[in-house]
Amino acid sequence: MKESPPHEPDGVPRTGRIAAIDYGSVRIGVAITDPEQKFASPLENYSRRSEPKDAEWLQQLVQSERIVGLVIGLPLHTSGTESQKSAEVRKFAAWLAPLVKVPIALFDERFTTSQANELMAEAGLSTKQRKERRDKIAAHVLLLSYLDSSRTLNSPTTLE
């Protein structure tokens, strides 16, 4: 019998490809790891269409990229309290969980967009180029933060 990979307390396996999602009502940014979770790369931006098309796209992403877990950015106020957008993210994660059938962790995404903007400005990208890449770069920053964390100390919550 094949041994299952070790899991973190948030349920996301420590081996296998994981993806981070920077949730937005218009676009979703996605970043992904290698199977050993040593490297993270921005993958793509997806423009939301409709609930059925979004579901199909997300299921296809998990299947085609062999994703074993998802990390979804949880927007918090600088004080650490939740916002209206936090409730939207929680609703999205609850909707997504039965569709993709992989563990989902919600992870503090404070400052990921500003960090993404700084990285792109330092790289000399134009305003237009930054806008086109912002969501997937924010997902990349989120995923790097998640991988660098202990996954328990910095994670405000998991989806149950």
Secondary structure, DSSP 8 states (H G I E B T S, - for coil): ------B-TTS-BSSSEEEEEE--SSEEEEEEE-TTSS-EEEEEEEE---HHHHHHHHHHHHHHTTEEEEEEEE-B-TTS-B-HHHHHHHHHHHHHHHHH-S-EEEEE-TTHHHHHHHHHHHTT--HHHHHHHHHHHHHHHHHHHHHHS-SSSS--EE--
